[in-house]
Amino acid sequence: MDKICIVVADAGIAKVYGVERIDSPRVQPALVELAQLTNESDLKVLGSSVTGRVRTETNTNRGSGPVHPMGAQRERHRVELERRFGMELVKQMIALTGGWKRGTVVLIAAPHLLGLMREPMRRVLHDGIALKELAKDYTHMGANELRERLIQDHLLPAPGPAAGN
């Protein structure tokens, strides 16, 4: 079995799992958490207003021109924070897979973050390492639930037919 690394991420948190090598085809592979990164402290600062509506600049003078929402600037800042977080994950993958000649990296991320990480991740992985992608947010799952979901999605090999014995 080749080496397999699984990255599960959204804009606020990322978990990196390794797949424990098992020689028996009847036993399910075990996921082992290797690292966890968080980006939540920066994102909490960018929260919405107390009422949940987009904040706007205060403009009481009709002659001053239109009122511009602050949300546009906040969104650009949020995208930049997500891009930086994605680059941190790419650095983690460089460190983890640096000695690999063959293997698979499974990248499961929220669609927006996956779009930011896809090309940088492809550029840093060795030619013998396959990159599999899934645009989902599975960060809320534990290791066992994640393993089951990845087997269902055909991203991890399924155990043999006598796995329950």
N, C-alpha and C positions, 0 to 999 in steps of 0.2 A: 504494500500500500504506500503510495506517495504521501509526502507530508501535506497536511491540509491546515490552513489557517482561516478562521472565520472572523470577520469584522462586522459588528452590528452597531449602527450609529444613527443618530438623528442630530439636530443642531445643538443639543445640549449635553449629550452623553454618548460615549462609545465604549464598547466592550470588545476585547480581542480574545478569541478562544483558539485553543489548539485542539486537535483531535488525537486522543490517546490511541496509540497503535495497538491493535488487537489482531492476533494471528488467526483466531477462530472465526470462520464465516458465520457462525451461529450466534455470536455475541454482538450486541449493538455497540458501536463506538461511543466512547465517553468524551464529552466536551470538558475541557479544563480551561478556566478563565486565566489568561496570561497577563492581561493589563486592563485598566479602566481609566478613561480620560473623561474629564468633565469640562464643559464650556458654560455652565449655568450662571456663574457669577457675572459674567459679562452680559449675558442675555437678559438677566433680571433687571438690569439698569435700563434696558430699552423697553420696558413694559408700557402698556397703554395707560391712558389717563385713569383716574379714579372711577369715572363713570363708565369706562370701557369704550368711549367714543374717541375718535382721532382728535388730538389737540390741535388748535389753530392759534396763530398769532393773534394777539388782541389788537383790533383795529376799530376804533370807534369813529374815526373821521371818514366820511363818505368820499372826500376828495383824495384820500391817500391811495386809493386803488384797491384791487381785490385782496381778499384774505387768502393766504397760502397755508395749506395744511402742513403741520410739522411732520406728518407721517411719512412723506416722501424722503426726507433726510434720514429719518429713523430707519426706514427700510434699506436705504443704501448702506447705512452703518451695520445693520443686521446681516446683510449679505456679505460684507467684508469680514465680520466676525466669523461667520460660517465658513468662508473661504479659508481663513487662517486656521480654524479648527480642522478643516479637511486636510490642510497641509501638515498639521501635526500628526494626523493619522497616517499620512503617506510616509512621514519620517519614521513612525513606529514600524511600518511595513518594511522599510529599507533595513532597519536594525534586525527585525525578526527573520526576514527571508534572505539576508545577505549571503549566507553560506549555502543556500539551497541551489541545487542544480535542476531539480524537478520538483513539482508540487502543484498545489492549487490554492489560490486565495479566493475565498467567497466573500464578496463585498455586498452587504445588505444594508441599505441606507434609505432614509427618507428621500423621495424623488429629487427634491431640490439639491440636497447635499450630494447625492449620487452624481448628479450632473456636474457639480463643482469638482468632484474627486476623480471622475472616470479617466480623463486623459493623463493627469499627473501620475495616477497609479499605474496606468499602462506603460508609461515611459520608464518608471523605476524598476519594474519587475524584470527579472532575468527571462530570456527567451524560453526556457524550459518550464516556466511557471505560468500556469493557466489562470486567467482571471474570469471568475463567474460573477455575475451581477444580479441583484434582485432589488427592485425599487419598492421596498416595504419598510415599515417601521416596526421592528421586532425587539426594540430595546426593553420593553416591559416584560419580556419572557425570561424565565429561568433557563438554566442549561438543559435540563431534561425536556422541557416543552419545546425549546428551540431545536434540539436534536430531532425530535419527532417531526416538527414542521419541515426541517430541511430534508429529511428522508422523504416526506410526502412530496416536496417540491423537486425531488430528484437531484438535490445538490450535495447530498451525502449518500454513500452506498448503503443500501438496505441490508440487514442481516439475512442469513439463510432462512429457509422455511421452518426450521426446527428451533427458532429463537426462544420460544416459550418453554422448552424442556430443560 
